[in-house]
Amino acid sequence: IQNALKQATIDSNSQVGSIFHILQTKESPPTYFNTNKFTSAFQEIVDAYGVAKYRETNPGVYTIITFPFLFAVMFGDWGHGICLLLATLYFIVREKKFSSQKLGDIVEMTFGGRYVIMMMALFSIYTGLIYNEFFSIPFELFGPSAYGCRDPSCRDASTVGLTKVRAPYPFGIDPRWHGTRTELPFLNSLKMKMSILLGVAQMNLGIILSYFNAKFFRNDLNIWYQFVPQMIFLNSLFGYLSLLIIVKWCTGSQADLYHVMIYMFLKPTEDLGDNQLFFGQKFLQILLLLLAIVAVPWMLFPKPFLLKEQHEERHRGQSYALLHNFDDPLEMEPCDDSHNHEKFVFSEIFVHQLIHTIEFVLGAVSNTASYLRLWALSLAHSELSSVFYDKVLLLAWGFNNVIILIVGIVVFIFATVGVLLVMETLSAFLHALRLHWVEFQNKFYEGDGYKFQPFSFASLKRMMNVVLFET
């Protein structure tokens, strides 16, 4: 800034130099993130929760990927994803025209989030291919099904008489699962376990980001008495559950994971029997349980006492400095009593730490359960799509009447657009928003900063005009 002012003085041939003086303040600097038309909407999602304080880790970087992906897990249908993508591309292709027009509230909001919706649509196409759903219709896009009729005379191959005849389906869910009697239990189990894995992974990412925050601000207390015990507690319970899920998938075991996790607390020394997934599981469970128990007082007790000790040392150092200045009056500087005699109420610090510990311990359970909304909304979207296809379109087709067929097609289109492409999109968007604000960002993000507002003579003039008008 000094160099710019000097150059401006030279360029303007001014006889008076510019004066630049730094004002010392305890106020935290404002926060500024350089965004573009693609990233600005994602940053607004984060800023709606709270603006990052100066130099704090910005969740918006991760939100660009995690937000549309979690949305797509709930919305997965590549037919619906293509519809969303086409609608969004219309706004993107004509964005110059729309940006110069005055739009309604809903259209303006949709236009502002066009790149968010585009990412949501792309991820929905991806997850829809994994779920193998196109308006609830399965396709053999990646090769033939791994299942075939056991008996050549088998007619109802979608419900009975199926056996594995070739290698597993290479990508996504085998199309032969759709329409079978075991489809719903199979998808229930798959999507519920997948939701837990995604939730534990994102919560671990949040705790890891708290480590980088603490390291950047050189807060060793938060590293050793917040990050470490939180990682131990979360992964001793739900990280272990994720491990059991993966092992069960890989081995094809019939172990009851509910029984394993419940009796890990109630009867940790009891033999697992048929629920044993690997050698040494009983010893590992006892060890993890002890680590989880130790992590709770580790989070609660040391930090308040260490903060008290640090405050006392700082106060003693300030007292010595005052005595030294008193011996040499020429070196004495005005002191801020509010700073040198900062109040430290140990009970308040301890209660705050107690609340934080209880919140994390209970939140580890409730936050993990909250990710089950990925499973619930995904099943709801799939079942609604199936109902509209079977009970509207196919039912109208079965009447062999052109008028009824046209009415059925119209009802199907309106139901798909109104319910699945509008209401379900909004519902999945809000649930993804909640998962980021509550389950992810509360692990590391304070969000108590304020945005940088550049100095502007025009805005200053407008403000002065408002003040003069009011006076």
Protein Blocks (a to p, Z undefined) as FASTA:
>chain_A
ZZmmmmmmmmnopabdcdddddddfbdcdddddddfklmmmmmmmmmnoccdehiacfkl
mmmmmmmmmmmmmmgcfklmmmmmmmmmmmmmmmmmmmmpccdfklmmmmmmmmmmmmmm
mmmmmmmmmnopgehiacdfkoccfbdcfblklmblmlgopacfbdcdfehjdfklgopa
klmmmmmmmmmmmmmmmmmmmmmmmmmmmmmmmmmnopaklmmmmmmmmmmmmmmmmmmm
mmmmmmmmmnopabdfklmmmmmmmmmmbcfkjmpfbghklmmmmmmmmmmmmmmmmmmm
mmmmmmmmmmmmmmmmmmmmmmmmmmmmmlpccddfklmmcccdfklmmmmmmmmmmmmm
mmmmmmmmmmmmmmmmmmmmmmmmmmmmmmmmmmmmmnopaklmmmmmmmmmmmmmmmmm
mmmmmmmmmmmmmmmmmmmmmmmpnolaccdddddfklmmmmmmmmmmmZZ
